[in-house]
């Protein structure tokens, strides 16, 4: 038991250390990675109280990494400003009748975004409305300051991941069974808009994730909103094919050429994922190197 718990705790601390983010005892329990049995918060606290893991001001971190406490505090302040803009964008996106879920990814949940980073959205749409949703959200994003560019990403709206409500199980787009970055990304989405209990369905479809992160979805609170009228949806349904045609025509050539060859870029009528600079393999190798060094 002690060996397993130690490895899970160290794995958790190591992963977040890669993003300069020290953890509290409660956060270590919540994000406890790949334990072989169920551990309570008290189990984790007892281990940390009697272990030799570095800690200060209620934060736990790797050896010689005390400086990331200040990094975390600084980024938390920066993230609050980003969050205000995000909420304004979500309110507008929620007016689109076929948007079911709007969430923020890339560790926004831990308030660990850099000042120059963009706002990374994940959107679930109604069935057969993914292309039209993307078309409208992209147009609206320009009203909120535009899209990110290589030279300017600060607070820009990044729209690179959509899925439809009939395609909620993401197990098949993991790089492999130990795709730790993807596991944490999926589990730490911050849901700011949720219609028709779609996010609850999303969690149910991804029960497999609890094998790796059993505590993330415990005591979770959901936000539900009203359903848009069917009349609204019928009025725009005829434009789905047109929206797809326009976007495929304007889409960069390299994205279309790489589409569906791996899990980085996926283009179909149920999922649109444009992560051409996917760093999951890089983070996995870095994680292995660090965990082997400390365990």
Buried (B, 14 or more C-beta within 10 A) or exposed (E): EEEEBBBBBBBBBBBBBBBBBBBBBEBBBBBBBBBEEEBEBEBBBBBBEEBEBBBEEEBBBBEEBBEBBEBBEEBEEBBEEBBEBBEEBBEBBBEBBBBBBBBBBBBBBBBBBBEEBBBBBBBBBBEBBBBBBBBBBEEBBEEBBEBBEEEEBEBBBBBBBBBBBEBBEBBEBBBEEEBBBBBBBBBBBBBBBBBBEBBBBBBEBBEEBBEBBBBBBEEEEEEEEEEBEEEEBEEBBEBBEEBBEEBEEEEEEEEEEBBEEEBBBBBEBBBBBBBEEBEBEEBBEBBEEBBEEEE
